[in-house]
Amino acid sequence: MPEEQPVLRDGVIAGLIGAAVVAVWFLIFDIARGRPLLTPALLGSAVFQGITDPSQVIVSPGPILFYTLLHGVAFIGFGVVAASLILAGEREPALLIAFAILFIGFEAFFIGAVAALGRSMLGALVWWAILAGNMLASVAMLWYFFARHRRLPAMLIGAWGGVLKEGTIAGLLGAAVVAVWFLLLDLAEGQPFHTPILLGSRIFGANQPAVVTVLLYTIGHGLAFIVFGIIAAALISGAEQQPLLVLGLAILFTAFEVFFFGAIVIAAKWVLDELSGWALFLGNIFAATAMLWYFFARHRALATRLIGSWEDD
């Protein structure tokens, strides 16, 4: 009983925090697009009335109230499961992988459940807003769990803390270099922020103000570079023990360039119609150079060993 009570309490509080964060996020989002409380009305009508056509949805108290209650109960259940896994993980750290999988599965399940309602409903809800809302809720819940269990961050991250930090900084550095490069090009053409507005409107839609489009694209762009930076940081860390992994780092950066242009040619050829191919290529080269400079400045011994081996050869 002494253990069950903290689990239930922590789970309920974390769940209510997550539910509140999502509710506030969508309230702000709906107000910004001129339709307050549209999101809970859409979901409530779909769940309790079987309506999947957004044009038939009426914003009324009934569906909003019932969906809010269901939403809160679902988050509380998720919070209790997460709190139980944390308690088990403190006894057996290997079980903490289940805790990480739970949060990843939570995101995938919610997106999949909404997508099952139909493309028109998913379009009305806006996929990136759903993803952002659930990510904010996950961060808030993790913050609460980390505050309650101060050993948890070290147990989850362990020796990977330095890799995550380096990868994040390198990714932000690369993203900043690309952003500054295209800002200078846009200013030279007399169209400030033309590139992020163009790309952001294609990815996130053109229904929001230009400032919001630039912000959303900047966030997405930064996250993509952070993921790439973490992978590169992991290879650098491994190369200190096994220098042969530097070859993997070279392949990673080469594949990054090839994949980027291949994806554009195959799936988004319109980008090359709007932006110069040489500008895209140089922007990514500049970003890769900045990230490599940061990594080797942090790992001078590795750089010295590599240079020495090349001189010997």
C-alpha positions in Angstrom: 0.0 0.0 0.0 2.7 2.6 0.7 4.1 2.0 -2.8 0.7 1.8 -4.5 -0.4 5.2 -3.2 2.6 7.2 -4.6 2.2 5.4 -8.0 -1.5 6.3 -8.2 -0.9 9.8 -7.0 2.1 10.4 -9.3 0.2 8.8 -12.2 -3.0 10.9 -11.7 -1.1 14.2 -11.3 1.1 13.5 -14.3 -1.9 12.5 -16.4 -3.8 15.7 -15.4 -0.7 17.8 -16.2 -0.5 16.2 -19.7 -4.2 16.5 -20.3 -4.2 20.2 -19.3 -1.2 21.0 -21.5 -2.9 19.4 -24.6 -6.1 21.2 -23.8 -4.4 24.6 -23.4 -2.4 24.0 -26.5 -5.4 23.3 -28.7 -7.4 26.2 -27.1 -4.6 28.6 -28.2 -4.3 26.9 -31.6 -8.1 27.1 -32.2 -8.3 30.7 -31.1 -5.4 31.5 -33.5 -7.3 30.0 -36.4 -10.5 31.8 -35.4 -12.5 28.7 -34.2 -12.3 28.5 -30.4 -12.9 24.9 -29.0 -13.1 23.5 -32.5 -10.6 20.6 -31.8 -12.5 19.1 -28.8 -15.8 19.6 -30.7 -14.4 17.7 -33.7 -13.0 14.8 -31.6 -16.1 14.7 -29.3 -18.4 14.6 -32.3 -16.4 11.8 -33.9 -16.1 9.7 -30.8 -19.6 10.1 -29.3 -21.7 10.9 -32.4 -19.9 9.1 -35.2 -19.4 12.3 -37.3 -16.4 12.2 -39.5 -17.2 15.1 -41.8 -15.8 18.3 -40.3 -18.3 20.4 -42.1 -21.1 18.8 -40.1 -19.6 19.4 -36.7 -21.2 22.1 -34.5 -19.2 23.5 -31.6 -21.5 22.7 -28.7 -21.0 22.0 -24.9 -22.1 18.4 -25.0 -19.3 16.8 -27.2 -16.7 19.2 -25.8 -17.5 18.2 -22.2 -17.7 14.5 -22.8 -14.5 14.5 -24.9 -12.7 16.5 -22.2 -13.6 13.9 -19.6 -12.6 11.0 -21.8 -9.3 12.8 -22.6 -8.6 13.4 -18.9 -9.3 9.7 -18.0 -7.1 8.5 -20.9 -4.2 10.6 -19.8 -4.6 9.6 -16.1 -4.5 5.9 -17.2 -1.4 6.6 -19.3 0.2 8.4 -16.3 -0.5 5.6 -13.9 1.1 3.0 -16.3 4.1 5.3 -16.7 4.4 5.8 -12.9 4.2 2.0 -12.4 7.0 1.4 -14.9 9.2 4.0 -13.2 8.7 2.3 -9.8 9.6 -1.1 -11.4 12.6 0.5 -13.3 14.1 1.9 -10.1 14.3 -1.8 -8.9 15.4 -3.2 -12.3 16.9 -0.5 -14.5 16.5 -2.7 -17.6 12.8 -2.1 -17.4 13.2 1.6 -18.1 13.4 0.8 -21.8 9.7 0.0 -21.5 9.1 3.5 -20.1 10.8 5.0 -23.2 8.8 2.7 -25.5 5.6 3.7 -23.8 6.0 7.4 -24.6 7.0 6.7 -28.2 4.0 4.3 -28.6 1.7 7.0 -27.0 2.6 9.4 -29.9 2.1 6.8 -32.6 -1.2 5.5 -31.2 -2.8 9.0 -31.0 -1.8 9.9 -34.5 -3.0 6.6 -35.8 -6.3 6.8 -33.9 -7.0 10.3 -35.4 -5.9 9.2 -38.9 -8.4 6.3 -38.6 -11.2 8.9 -38.5 -10.5 9.8 -42.1 -8.3 12.2 -44.1 -10.8 15.0 -43.9 -10.9 14.9 -40.1 -7.1 14.7 -39.9 -6.9 17.7 -42.2 -9.3 19.7 -40.0 -7.3 18.8 -36.9 -4.0 19.5 -38.5 -1.5 16.7 -38.1 1.5 18.8 -36.9 -0.7 20.5 -34.3 -1.6 17.0 -32.9 2.0 15.9 -32.9 3.1 19.2 -31.2 0.4 19.0 -28.6 1.3 15.4 -27.6 5.0 16.2 -27.5 4.4 19.2 -25.2 2.3 16.9 -23.0 5.0 14.3 -22.9 7.6 16.9 -22.0 5.4 18.2 -19.2 4.8 14.7 -17.8 8.4 13.8 -18.0 9.3 17.0 -16.2 7.0 16.0 -13.4 8.4 12.4 -13.2 12.0 13.7 -13.3 11.2 16.1 -10.5 9.7 13.3 -8.4 12.4 10.8 -9.2 15.7 12.7 -9.4 17.7 9.5 -10.2 15.5 8.9 -13.3 17.3 11.1 -15.8 20.7 9.5 -15.0 19.2 6.0 -15.2 17.5 6.7 -18.5 20.4 8.5 -20.2 23.4 7.2 -18.3 26.7 7.6 -20.2 24.7 8.9 -23.2 24.2 12.2 -21.6 27.4 13.7 -23.1 26.5 12.3 -26.6 23.0 13.8 -26.4 24.5 17.2 -25.4 27.1 17.2 -28.1 24.7 16.0 -30.7 22.1 18.6 -29.8 24.6 21.5 -29.8 26.1 20.3 -33.1 22.6 19.9 -34.7 21.6 23.4 -33.5 24.9 24.8 -34.9 24.2 23.2 -38.3 20.6 24.3 -38.4 21.7 27.9 -37.5 24.3 27.9 -40.3 21.8 26.9 -42.9 19.2 29.4 -41.6 21.7 32.3 -41.7 22.9 31.2 -45.2 19.3 31.3 -46.6 18.5 34.5 -44.7 21.4 36.2 -46.4 20.4 34.9 -49.8 16.8 36.0 -49.3 17.9 39.5 -48.1 20.1 39.7 -51.2 17.0 39.1 -53.4 15.0 41.6 -51.4 12.6 38.8 -50.0 13.4 38.3 -46.3 12.4 34.8 -45.0 11.2 33.8 -48.5 12.8 30.3 -48.1 11.3 29.3 -44.7 7.9 30.7 -45.7 8.0 28.7 -49.0 9.0 25.4 -47.4 6.9 25.9 -44.3 3.7 26.6 -46.3 4.2 23.5 -48.3 4.8 21.3 -45.3 2.4 22.9 -42.7 -0.1 24.5 -45.0 -0.6 28.1 -45.9 -3.6 28.8 -43.6 -1.5 30.5 -40.8 0.3 33.8 -40.7 3.8 34.0 -42.2 5.4 34.4 -38.7 3.8 31.2 -37.6 4.9 29.4 -40.8 8.5 30.6 -40.3 8.5 29.5 -36.6 7.1 26.0 -37.4 9.5 25.4 -40.1 12.4 26.6 -38.0 11.5 24.2 -35.2 11.1 21.3 -37.6 14.3 22.1 -39.3 16.1 22.4 -36.0 14.8 19.0 -34.7 15.9 17.3 -37.9 19.4 18.6 -37.5 19.5 17.6 -33.8 18.6 14.0 -34.7 21.4 14.0 -37.3 23.8 15.6 -34.8 23.1 13.0 -32.1 23.8 10.1 -34.6 27.0 11.8 -35.6 28.0 12.4 -31.9 27.4 8.7 -31.2 29.7 7.7 -34.1 32.4 10.2 -32.8 32.1 8.8 -29.3 32.6 5.2 -30.6 35.5 6.3 -32.8 37.5 7.3 -29.8 37.5 3.6 -28.9 37.5 2.2 -32.4 38.9 4.8 -35.0 37.5 2.7 -37.9 34.1 4.2 -37.0 35.3 7.5 -38.4 34.6 5.9 -41.8 31.0 5.6 -40.6 31.0 9.3 -39.8 32.2 10.1 -43.3 29.6 7.8 -44.8 26.9 9.5 -42.6 27.7 13.0 -43.9 28.0 11.8 -47.5 24.7 9.9 -47.2 23.1 13.0 -45.7 23.8 15.1 -48.8 22.8 12.3 -51.2 19.6 11.5 -49.3 18.7 15.2 -49.0 18.9 15.8 -52.8 17.5 12.4 -53.7 14.4 13.1 -51.5 13.9 16.5 -53.2 14.2 15.1 -56.7 11.9 12.1 -56.0 9.3 13.6 -53.6 9.6 17.4 -53.8 11.0 18.5 -57.2 9.1 21.8 -56.8 11.8 22.8 -54.3 14.4 22.9 -57.2 11.9 25.0 -59.2 11.8 27.6 -56.4 15.3 27.4 -54.9 18.7 27.2 -56.6 20.3 23.8 -56.4 23.8 25.3 -55.7 22.3 27.3 -52.8 20.9 24.1 -51.2 24.2 22.3 -51.8 26.4 25.0 -50.4 24.0 25.5 -47.4 24.4 21.8 -46.4 28.1 21.8 -47.0 28.5 24.8 -44.7 26.4 23.1 -42.1 28.3 19.9 -42.3 31.6 21.8 -42.0 30.5 23.7 -39.0 29.3 20.5 -37.3 32.5 18.6 -38.0 34.6 21.6 -36.7 32.6 21.5 -33.5 33.0 17.7 -33.1 36.8 17.7 -33.7 37.3 20.8 -31.5 35.6 18.8 -28.7 37.7 15.6 -29.5 41.1 17.0 -30.3 42.8 13.7 -29.4 40.8 11.9 -32.1 41.6 14.5 -34.7 45.3 14.3 -33.8 45.3 10.5 -34.1 43.5 10.6 -37.5 45.9 13.2 -38.9 48.9 11.2 -37.6 47.6 8.0 -39.2 47.0 9.8 -42.6 50.5 11.3 -42.5 52.0 7.8 -41.8 50.1 6.4 -44.7 
